[in-house]
Amino acid sequence: PITNDNPEYLHLVLRDPRMIGYYRVNSTGIRPDQWRLYWQELSSLRIPLPSLAVQNRVVRSAKSQKSRTDAMIDKCNQLRDLLQ
C-alpha cells in the first residue's frame, strides 16, 4: 500500500492528459469512452511519488490555477452577456 500520499495528487497524475497514451495501449475496448483498464495492467504503472510536501504543493498550485481559470471564464461569460 502507498503511504504518505495525497489522494488529490494521485488523482492529478492519473488524470493528466499525458497518461492517455498509456491508457490507450493498455486498455481493452473499441472507443475511448469504452476503454477498460484492468488492475493487472494498472498495477504495472509507475507513478512519480515525491515527498508529501511536494505533492501538497502540486495540489495547491493546481487548485490555484483552476481558480484563476474559472474566474477568467466567469469574466468572459459576463462580457459575452453584456455584448449580447
NUPAKOL-629976 format. One record per atom (N, C-alpha, C, O): residue number from 1; residue in three letters; x negated, y, z negated. Coordinates in nm, 4 decimals. Each point is the difference from the previous one (the first is absolute). Layout:
BEGIN
+------+------+----------+----------+----------+
: resi : resn :        X :        Y :        Z :
+------+------+----------+----------+----------+
:  NUM :  ALA :        X :        Y :        Z :
...
+------+------+----------+----------+----------+
***
This chain:
BEGIN
+------+------+----------+----------+----------+
: resi : resn :        X :        Y :        Z :
+------+------+----------+----------+----------+
:    1 :  PRO :  -0.0823 :  -0.1201 :   0.0000 :
:    1 :  PRO :   0.0823 :   0.1201 :   0.0000 :
:    1 :  PRO :  -0.0862 :   0.1257 :   0.0000 :
:    1 :  PRO :  -0.1105 :   0.0024 :  -0.0542 :
:    2 :  ILE :   0.1638 :   0.1003 :   0.1158 :
:    2 :  ILE :  -0.0693 :   0.1281 :   0.0047 :
:    2 :  ILE :   0.0230 :   0.0716 :  -0.1330 :
:    2 :  ILE :   0.1124 :   0.0059 :  -0.0499 :
:    3 :  THR :  -0.2178 :   0.0471 :  -0.0055 :
:    3 :  THR :   0.0123 :   0.0771 :  -0.1229 :
:    3 :  THR :  -0.0493 :   0.1410 :   0.0269 :
:    3 :  THR :  -0.0724 :   0.0245 :   0.0966 :
:    4 :  ASN :   0.1119 :   0.0671 :  -0.1821 :
:    4 :  ASN :  -0.0417 :   0.1386 :   0.0125 :
:    4 :  ASN :   0.0304 :   0.0561 :   0.1382 :
:    4 :  ASN :  -0.0846 :   0.0656 :   0.0608 :
:    5 :  ASP :   0.2042 :  -0.0910 :  -0.0116 :
:    5 :  ASP :   0.0368 :   0.0529 :   0.1299 :
:    5 :  ASP :   0.1206 :   0.0916 :  -0.0137 :
:    5 :  ASP :   0.0801 :  -0.0128 :  -0.0925 :
:    6 :  ASN :  -0.0695 :   0.1038 :   0.1853 :
:    6 :  ASN :   0.1126 :   0.0914 :   0.0068 :
:    6 :  ASN :   0.0898 :  -0.0509 :   0.1127 :
:    6 :  ASN :  -0.0404 :   0.0056 :   0.1162 :
:    7 :  PRO :   0.1597 :  -0.0544 :  -0.1459 :
:    7 :  PRO :   0.0877 :  -0.0549 :   0.1040 :
:    7 :  PRO :   0.0287 :   0.0997 :   0.1121 :
:    7 :  PRO :   0.0193 :  -0.0395 :   0.1149 :
:    8 :  GLU :  -0.0166 :   0.1680 :  -0.1479 :
:    8 :  GLU :   0.0236 :   0.1008 :   0.1038 :
:    8 :  GLU :  -0.1178 :   0.0061 :   0.0970 :
:    8 :  GLU :   0.0192 :   0.0221 :   0.1196 :
:    9 :  TYR :  -0.1397 :  -0.0413 :  -0.1700 :
:    9 :  TYR :  -0.1177 :  -0.0047 :   0.0863 :
:    9 :  TYR :   0.0109 :  -0.1192 :   0.0946 :
:    9 :  TYR :  -0.0200 :   0.0134 :   0.1207 :
:   10 :  LEU :   0.0515 :  -0.1291 :  -0.1762 :
:   10 :  LEU :   0.0134 :  -0.1200 :   0.0831 :
:   10 :  LEU :   0.1092 :   0.0187 :   0.1049 :
:   10 :  LEU :  -0.0155 :  -0.0438 :   0.1140 :
:   11 :  HIS :   0.1235 :   0.1071 :  -0.1509 :
:   11 :  HIS :   0.1079 :   0.0289 :   0.0944 :
:   11 :  HIS :  -0.0530 :   0.0861 :   0.1152 :
:   11 :  HIS :   0.0280 :  -0.0279 :   0.1166 :
:   12 :  LEU :  -0.1046 :   0.1325 :  -0.1497 :
:   12 :  LEU :  -0.0553 :   0.0868 :   0.1038 :
:   12 :  LEU :  -0.0925 :  -0.0777 :   0.0939 :
:   12 :  LEU :   0.0058 :   0.0176 :   0.1217 :
:   13 :  VAL :  -0.0899 :  -0.1023 :  -0.1775 :
:   13 :  VAL :  -0.0928 :  -0.0779 :   0.0826 :
:   13 :  VAL :   0.0773 :  -0.0937 :   0.0926 :
:   13 :  VAL :  -0.0293 :  -0.0075 :   0.1194 :
:   14 :  LEU :   0.1268 :  -0.0633 :  -0.1735 :
:   14 :  LEU :   0.0733 :  -0.0981 :   0.0807 :
:   14 :  LEU :   0.0909 :   0.0648 :   0.1038 :
:   14 :  LEU :   0.0314 :  -0.0621 :   0.1015 :
:   15 :  ARG :   0.0116 :   0.1866 :  -0.1256 :
:   15 :  ARG :   0.0871 :   0.0706 :   0.0940 :
:   15 :  ARG :  -0.0775 :   0.0875 :   0.0986 :
:   15 :  ARG :   0.0596 :   0.0631 :   0.0873 :
:   16 :  ASP :  -0.1914 :  -0.0592 :  -0.1012 :
:   16 :  ASP :  -0.0821 :   0.0834 :   0.0868 :
:   16 :  ASP :   0.0169 :  -0.0460 :   0.1450 :
:   16 :  ASP :  -0.0025 :  -0.1200 :   0.0271 :
:   17 :  PRO :   0.0195 :   0.2135 :   0.0659 :
:   17 :  PRO :   0.0167 :  -0.0378 :   0.1411 :
:   17 :  PRO :  -0.1157 :  -0.0836 :   0.0550 :
:   17 :  PRO :   0.0186 :  -0.0756 :   0.0953 :
:   18 :  ARG :  -0.1362 :   0.0883 :  -0.1536 :
:   18 :  ARG :  -0.1137 :  -0.0796 :   0.0477 :
:   18 :  ARG :   0.0179 :  -0.1487 :  -0.0298 :
:   18 :  ARG :  -0.0744 :  -0.0825 :   0.0530 :
:   19 :  MET :   0.1712 :   0.0472 :  -0.1364 :
:   19 :  MET :   0.0242 :  -0.1408 :  -0.0330 :
:   19 :  MET :   0.0845 :  -0.0708 :   0.1054 :
:   19 :  MET :   0.0095 :  -0.1227 :  -0.0011 :
:   20 :  ILE :   0.0515 :   0.1976 :   0.0916 :
:   20 :  ILE :   0.0905 :  -0.0591 :   0.0987 :
:   20 :  ILE :  -0.0698 :  -0.1079 :   0.0819 :
:   20 :  ILE :   0.0588 :  -0.1044 :   0.0281 :
:   21 :  GLY :  -0.1834 :   0.1288 :   0.0104 :
:   21 :  GLY :  -0.0733 :  -0.0999 :   0.0773 :
:   21 :  GLY :  -0.0128 :  -0.1318 :  -0.0750 :
:   21 :  GLY :   0.0176 :  -0.1070 :   0.0581 :
:   22 :  TYR :  -0.0486 :   0.1151 :  -0.1881 :
:   22 :  TYR :  -0.0107 :  -0.1219 :  -0.0807 :
:   22 :  TYR :   0.1340 :  -0.0715 :  -0.0052 :
:   22 :  TYR :   0.0070 :  -0.1217 :   0.0174 :
:   23 :  TYR :   0.0992 :   0.1976 :  -0.0413 :
:   23 :  TYR :   0.1326 :  -0.0612 :  -0.0081 :
:   23 :  TYR :   0.0397 :  -0.0616 :   0.1336 :
:   23 :  TYR :   0.0597 :  -0.1076 :   0.0038 :
:   24 :  ARG :  -0.0927 :   0.1759 :   0.1060 :
:   24 :  ARG :   0.0354 :  -0.0502 :   0.1333 :
:   24 :  ARG :  -0.0678 :  -0.1336 :   0.0267 :
:   24 :  ARG :   0.0639 :  -0.0932 :   0.0490 :
:   25 :  VAL :  -0.1919 :   0.0831 :  -0.0804 :
:   25 :  VAL :  -0.0766 :  -0.1212 :   0.0272 :
:   25 :  VAL :   0.0414 :  -0.1157 :  -0.0908 :
:   25 :  VAL :   0.0008 :  -0.1153 :   0.0431 :
:   26 :  ASN :   0.0332 :   0.1450 :  -0.1676 :
:   26 :  ASN :   0.0225 :  -0.1054 :  -0.0988 :
:   26 :  ASN :   0.1462 :  -0.0313 :  -0.0280 :
:   26 :  ASN :   0.0297 :  -0.0847 :  -0.0843 :
:   27 :  SER :   0.0610 :   0.1507 :   0.1525 :
:   27 :  SER :   0.1426 :  -0.0233 :  -0.0246 :
:   27 :  SER :   0.0602 :  -0.0869 :   0.1085 :
:   27 :  SER :  -0.0537 :  -0.0136 :   0.1099 :
:   28 :  THR :   0.1660 :  -0.0439 :  -0.1447 :
:   28 :  THR :   0.0784 :  -0.0725 :   0.0995 :
:   28 :  THR :   0.1226 :   0.0833 :   0.0306 :
:   28 :  THR :   0.0398 :   0.0852 :  -0.0795 :
:   29 :  GLY :   0.0193 :  -0.1095 :   0.1936 :
:   29 :  GLY :   0.1173 :   0.0758 :   0.0409 :
:   29 :  GLY :  -0.0252 :   0.0674 :   0.1334 :
:   29 :  GLY :  -0.1148 :   0.0217 :   0.0388 :
:   30 :  ILE :   0.2207 :   0.0109 :   0.0305 :
:   30 :  ILE :  -0.0108 :   0.0548 :   0.1344 :
:   30 :  ILE :  -0.0144 :   0.1519 :  -0.0022 :
:   30 :  ILE :  -0.0840 :   0.0558 :   0.0706 :
:   31 :  ARG :   0.1646 :   0.0097 :  -0.1502 :
:   31 :  ARG :   0.0004 :   0.1465 :  -0.0039 :
:   31 :  ARG :  -0.0514 :   0.0470 :  -0.1358 :
:   31 :  ARG :   0.0129 :  -0.0708 :  -0.0999 :
:   32 :  PRO :  -0.0723 :   0.1929 :   0.0969 :
:   32 :  PRO :  -0.0525 :   0.0504 :  -0.1284 :
:   32 :  PRO :   0.1032 :   0.0020 :  -0.1121 :
:   32 :  PRO :  -0.0352 :  -0.0224 :  -0.1158 :
:   33 :  ASP :   0.1615 :   0.0488 :   0.1476 :
:   33 :  ASP :   0.0990 :   0.0036 :  -0.1081 :
:   33 :  ASP :   0.0401 :  -0.1397 :  -0.0451 :
:   33 :  ASP :   0.0798 :  -0.0157 :  -0.0924 :
:   34 :  GLN :  -0.1357 :  -0.0856 :   0.1582 :
:   34 :  GLN :   0.0279 :  -0.1381 :  -0.0405 :
:   34 :  GLN :  -0.1268 :  -0.0737 :  -0.0436 :
:   34 :  GLN :   0.0034 :  -0.1212 :  -0.0213 :
:   35 :  TRP :  -0.1149 :   0.1932 :   0.0078 :
:   35 :  TRP :  -0.1229 :  -0.0648 :  -0.0418 :
:   35 :  TRP :   0.0167 :  -0.0619 :  -0.1377 :
:   35 :  TRP :   0.0650 :   0.0562 :  -0.0881 :
:   36 :  ARG :  -0.1249 :  -0.1727 :   0.0719 :
:   36 :  ARG :  -0.0036 :  -0.0657 :  -0.1310 :
:   36 :  ARG :  -0.1461 :  -0.0258 :  -0.0331 :
:   36 :  ARG :  -0.0713 :  -0.0661 :   0.0755 :
:   37 :  LEU :   0.0287 :   0.1177 :  -0.1866 :
:   37 :  LEU :  -0.1366 :  -0.0214 :  -0.0455 :
:   37 :  LEU :   0.0077 :  -0.0859 :  -0.1250 :
:   37 :  LEU :   0.0438 :   0.0448 :  -0.1060 :
:   38 :  TYR :  -0.0870 :  -0.1682 :   0.1208 :
:   38 :  TYR :   0.0083 :  -0.0939 :  -0.1104 :
:   38 :  TYR :  -0.1178 :   0.0169 :  -0.0954 :
:   38 :  TYR :  -0.1045 :   0.0539 :   0.0365 :
:   39 :  TRP :   0.1238 :  -0.1009 :  -0.1590 :
:   39 :  TRP :  -0.1000 :   0.0176 :  -0.1050 :
:   39 :  TRP :  -0.1364 :  -0.0544 :   0.0413 :
:   39 :  TRP :  -0.1021 :   0.0603 :  -0.0330 :
:   40 :  GLN :   0.0980 :  -0.1709 :   0.1033 :
:   40 :  GLN :  -0.1282 :  -0.0594 :   0.0389 :
:   40 :  GLN :  -0.0832 :   0.1003 :   0.0816 :
:   40 :  GLN :  -0.1209 :   0.0112 :  -0.0204 :
:   41 :  GLU :   0.1849 :   0.0605 :   0.1113 :
:   41 :  GLU :  -0.0707 :   0.0996 :   0.0803 :
:   41 :  GLU :  -0.0291 :   0.1261 :  -0.0830 :
:   41 :  GLU :  -0.1087 :   0.0572 :   0.0087 :
:   42 :  LEU :   0.2054 :  -0.0156 :  -0.0878 :
:   42 :  LEU :  -0.0172 :   0.1210 :  -0.0794 :
:   42 :  LEU :  -0.1081 :  -0.0183 :  -0.1064 :
:   42 :  LEU :  -0.0713 :   0.0948 :  -0.0330 :
:   43 :  SER :   0.0591 :  -0.2151 :  -0.0204 :
:   43 :  SER :  -0.0968 :  -0.0234 :  -0.1078 :
:   43 :  SER :  -0.1446 :   0.0128 :   0.0483 :
:   43 :  SER :  -0.0905 :   0.0175 :  -0.0817 :
:   44 :  SER :   0.0674 :  -0.0257 :   0.2116 :
:   44 :  SER :  -0.1367 :   0.0138 :   0.0516 :
:   44 :  SER :  -0.0377 :   0.1467 :   0.0236 :
:   44 :  SER :  -0.1152 :   0.0302 :   0.0314 :
:   45 :  LEU :   0.2109 :   0.0600 :  -0.0463 :
:   45 :  LEU :  -0.0234 :   0.1425 :   0.0209 :
:   45 :  LEU :  -0.0912 :   0.0548 :  -0.1093 :
:   45 :  LEU :   0.0226 :  -0.0236 :  -0.1186 :
:   46 :  ARG :  -0.1246 :   0.0961 :   0.1595 :
:   46 :  ARG :  -0.0906 :   0.0655 :  -0.0940 :
:   46 :  ARG :   0.0438 :   0.1451 :  -0.0151 :
:   46 :  ARG :   0.0044 :   0.0749 :   0.0976 :
:   47 :  ILE :   0.0277 :  -0.0362 :  -0.2195 :
:   47 :  ILE :   0.0462 :   0.1357 :  -0.0286 :
:   47 :  ILE :  -0.1094 :   0.0732 :  -0.0759 :
:   47 :  ILE :  -0.0480 :  -0.0486 :  -0.1024 :
:   48 :  PRO :   0.0077 :   0.1678 :   0.1530 :
:   48 :  PRO :  -0.0989 :   0.0765 :  -0.0760 :
:   48 :  PRO :   0.0597 :   0.0406 :  -0.1340 :
:   48 :  PRO :   0.1070 :   0.0607 :  -0.0048 :
:   49 :  LEU :  -0.1739 :  -0.0933 :  -0.1010 :
:   49 :  LEU :   0.0532 :   0.0264 :  -0.1326 :
:   49 :  LEU :  -0.1021 :   0.0791 :  -0.0819 :
:   49 :  LEU :  -0.0760 :  -0.0572 :  -0.0781 :
:   50 :  PRO :   0.0753 :   0.1895 :   0.0971 :
:   50 :  PRO :  -0.0922 :   0.0827 :  -0.0786 :
:   50 :  PRO :   0.0458 :   0.0046 :  -0.1449 :
:   50 :  PRO :   0.0989 :  -0.0629 :  -0.0375 :
:   51 :  SER :  -0.1716 :   0.1376 :  -0.0424 :
:   51 :  SER :   0.0350 :   0.0120 :  -0.1416 :
:   51 :  SER :   0.1414 :   0.0578 :  -0.0137 :
:   51 :  SER :   0.0525 :   0.0622 :   0.0923 :
:   52 :  LEU :   0.0061 :  -0.0839 :  -0.2070 :
:   52 :  LEU :   0.1352 :   0.0507 :  -0.0251 :
:   52 :  LEU :   0.0044 :   0.1520 :   0.0123 :
:   52 :  LEU :   0.0983 :   0.0555 :   0.0491 :
:   53 :  ALA :  -0.2038 :   0.0116 :  -0.0934 :
:   53 :  ALA :  -0.0043 :   0.1461 :   0.0103 :
:   53 :  ALA :   0.0071 :   0.0445 :   0.1462 :
:   53 :  ALA :   0.0704 :   0.0954 :   0.0329 :
:   54 :  VAL :  -0.1433 :  -0.1646 :   0.0541 :
:   54 :  VAL :   0.0031 :   0.0341 :   0.1430 :
:   54 :  VAL :   0.1369 :  -0.0319 :   0.0590 :
:   54 :  VAL :   0.0538 :   0.0787 :   0.0778 :
:   55 :  GLN :   0.0025 :  -0.1928 :  -0.1140 :
:   55 :  GLN :   0.1346 :  -0.0351 :   0.0475 :
:   55 :  GLN :   0.0995 :   0.1087 :  -0.0385 :
:   55 :  GLN :   0.0823 :   0.0418 :   0.0815 :
:   56 :  ASN :  -0.0904 :   0.0030 :  -0.2052 :
:   56 :  ASN :   0.0928 :   0.1031 :  -0.0471 :
:   56 :  ASN :  -0.0183 :   0.1308 :   0.0765 :
:   56 :  ASN :   0.0979 :   0.0679 :   0.0311 :
:   57 :  ARG :  -0.2238 :  -0.0321 :  -0.0005 :
:   57 :  ARG :  -0.0247 :   0.1222 :   0.0788 :
:   57 :  ARG :   0.0584 :  -0.0132 :   0.1402 :
:   57 :  ARG :   0.0579 :   0.0951 :   0.0525 :
:   58 :  VAL :  -0.0727 :  -0.2119 :   0.0077 :
:   58 :  VAL :   0.0564 :  -0.0233 :   0.1340 :
:   58 :  VAL :   0.1516 :   0.0160 :  -0.0037 :
:   58 :  VAL :   0.0580 :   0.0637 :   0.0880 :
:   59 :  VAL :   0.0057 :  -0.1208 :  -0.1885 :
:   59 :  VAL :   0.1458 :   0.0092 :  -0.0118 :
:   59 :  VAL :   0.0426 :   0.1450 :  -0.0220 :
:   59 :  VAL :   0.0941 :   0.0471 :   0.0638 :
:   60 :  ARG :  -0.1622 :   0.0236 :  -0.1532 :
:   60 :  ARG :   0.0345 :   0.1415 :  -0.0239 :
:   60 :  ARG :  -0.0157 :   0.0823 :   0.1272 :
:   60 :  ARG :   0.0844 :   0.0844 :   0.0304 :
:   61 :  SER :  -0.1913 :  -0.1085 :   0.0432 :
:   61 :  SER :  -0.0245 :   0.0726 :   0.1238 :
:   61 :  SER :   0.1097 :  -0.0292 :   0.1024 :
:   61 :  SER :   0.0501 :   0.0917 :   0.0651 :
:   62 :  ALA :  -0.0129 :  -0.2178 :  -0.0509 :
:   62 :  ALA :   0.1053 :  -0.0372 :   0.0954 :
:   62 :  ALA :   0.1332 :   0.0645 :  -0.0386 :
:   62 :  ALA :   0.0732 :   0.0478 :   0.0865 :
:   63 :  LYS :  -0.0422 :  -0.0465 :  -0.2149 :
:   63 :  LYS :   0.1246 :   0.0622 :  -0.0455 :
:   63 :  LYS :  -0.0019 :   0.1500 :   0.0252 :
:   63 :  LYS :   0.1010 :   0.0579 :   0.0401 :
:   64 :  SER :  -0.2149 :   0.0046 :  -0.0632 :
:   64 :  SER :  -0.0127 :   0.1435 :   0.0224 :
:   64 :  SER :   0.0172 :   0.0329 :   0.1482 :
:   64 :  SER :   0.0705 :   0.0945 :   0.0353 :
:   65 :  GLN :  -0.1348 :  -0.1725 :   0.0505 :
:   65 :  GLN :   0.0133 :   0.0217 :   0.1441 :
:   65 :  GLN :   0.1435 :  -0.0205 :   0.0448 :
:   65 :  GLN :   0.0507 :   0.0751 :   0.0834 :
:   66 :  LYS :   0.0157 :  -0.1771 :  -0.1385 :
:   66 :  LYS :   0.1393 :  -0.0251 :   0.0369 :
:   66 :  LYS :   0.0884 :   0.1155 :  -0.0444 :
:   66 :  LYS :   0.0908 :   0.0400 :   0.0728 :
:   67 :  SER :  -0.1164 :   0.0141 :  -0.1912 :
:   67 :  SER :   0.0788 :   0.1139 :  -0.0481 :
:   67 :  SER :  -0.0167 :   0.1207 :   0.0924 :
:   67 :  SER :   0.0975 :   0.0673 :   0.0334 :
:   68 :  ARG :  -0.2215 :  -0.0405 :   0.0075 :
:   68 :  ARG :  -0.0234 :   0.1132 :   0.0912 :
:   68 :  ARG :   0.0682 :  -0.0238 :   0.1350 :
:   68 :  ARG :   0.0587 :   0.0917 :   0.0575 :
:   69 :  THR :  -0.0669 :  -0.2138 :  -0.0081 :
:   69 :  THR :   0.0645 :  -0.0325 :   0.1278 :
:   69 :  THR :   0.1507 :   0.0140 :  -0.0107 :
:   69 :  THR :   0.0636 :   0.0567 :   0.0889 :
:   70 :  ASP :  -0.0059 :  -0.1076 :  -0.1966 :
:   70 :  ASP :   0.1450 :   0.0120 :  -0.0201 :
:   70 :  ASP :   0.0423 :   0.1463 :  -0.0074 :
:   70 :  ASP :   0.1043 :   0.0374 :   0.0535 :
:   71 :  ALA :  -0.1852 :   0.0459 :  -0.1198 :
:   71 :  ALA :   0.0317 :   0.1426 :  -0.0109 :
:   71 :  ALA :  -0.0050 :   0.0662 :   0.1373 :
:   71 :  ALA :   0.0843 :   0.0842 :   0.0311 :
:   72 :  MET :  -0.1821 :  -0.1213 :   0.0513 :
:   72 :  MET :  -0.0082 :   0.0560 :   0.1359 :
:   72 :  MET :   0.1198 :  -0.0439 :   0.0846 :
:   72 :  MET :   0.0548 :   0.0794 :   0.0765 :
:   73 :  ILE :  -0.0153 :  -0.2038 :  -0.0904 :
:   73 :  ILE :   0.1166 :  -0.0490 :   0.0744 :
:   73 :  ILE :   0.1245 :   0.0763 :  -0.0425 :
:   73 :  ILE :   0.0803 :   0.0394 :   0.0845 :
:   74 :  ASP :  -0.0635 :  -0.0180 :  -0.2152 :
:   74 :  ASP :   0.1152 :   0.0765 :  -0.0489 :
:   74 :  ASP :   0.0007 :   0.1412 :   0.0586 :
:   74 :  ASP :   0.1045 :   0.0503 :   0.0413 :
:   75 :  LYS :  -0.2222 :   0.0132 :  -0.0380 :
:   75 :  LYS :  -0.0081 :   0.1355 :   0.0564 :
:   75 :  LYS :   0.0312 :  -0.0007 :   0.1490 :
:   75 :  LYS :   0.0671 :   0.0904 :   0.0497 :
:   76 :  CYS :  -0.1142 :  -0.1898 :   0.0206 :
:   76 :  CYS :   0.0309 :  -0.0107 :   0.1437 :
:   76 :  CYS :   0.1496 :  -0.0190 :   0.0217 :
:   76 :  CYS :   0.0576 :   0.0593 :   0.0912 :
:   77 :  ASN :   0.0045 :  -0.1403 :  -0.1732 :
:   77 :  ASN :   0.1443 :  -0.0212 :   0.0115 :
:   77 :  ASN :   0.0765 :   0.1285 :  -0.0304 :
:   77 :  ASN :   0.0987 :   0.0311 :   0.0668 :
:   78 :  GLN :  -0.1439 :   0.0431 :  -0.1672 :
:   78 :  GLN :   0.0640 :   0.1283 :  -0.0312 :
:   78 :  GLN :  -0.0144 :   0.0975 :   0.1165 :
:   78 :  GLN :   0.0952 :   0.0698 :   0.0350 :
:   79 :  LEU :  -0.2125 :  -0.0651 :   0.0241 :
:   79 :  LEU :  -0.0236 :   0.0892 :   0.1134 :
:   79 :  LEU :   0.0864 :  -0.0418 :   0.1190 :
:   79 :  LEU :   0.0576 :   0.0850 :   0.0680 :
:   80 :  ARG :  -0.0488 :  -0.2133 :  -0.0432 :
:   80 :  ARG :   0.0851 :  -0.0494 :   0.1086 :
:   80 :  ARG :   0.1449 :   0.0434 :  -0.0227 :
:   80 :  ARG :   0.0677 :   0.0452 :   0.0923 :
:   81 :  ASP :  -0.0217 :  -0.0598 :  -0.2165 :
:   81 :  ASP :   0.1377 :   0.0391 :  -0.0317 :
:   81 :  ASP :   0.0206 :   0.1499 :   0.0222 :
:   81 :  ASP :   0.1042 :   0.0417 :   0.0506 :
:   82 :  LEU :  -0.2030 :   0.0388 :  -0.0884 :
:   82 :  LEU :   0.0111 :   0.1445 :   0.0204 :
:   82 :  LEU :   0.0015 :   0.0347 :   0.1492 :
:   82 :  LEU :   0.0749 :   0.0874 :   0.0435 :
:   83 :  LEU :  -0.1565 :  -0.1553 :   0.0320 :
:   83 :  LEU :  -0.0075 :   0.0278 :   0.1436 :
:   83 :  LEU :   0.1267 :  -0.0422 :   0.0730 :
:   83 :  LEU :   0.0357 :   0.0584 :   0.1023 :
:   84 :  GLN :   0.0319 :  -0.1594 :  -0.1548 :
:   84 :  GLN :   0.1234 :  -0.0451 :   0.0646 :
:   84 :  GLN :   0.1090 :   0.1019 :  -0.0267 :
:   84 :  GLN :   0.1132 :  -0.0175 :   0.0451 :
+------+------+----------+----------+----------+
***
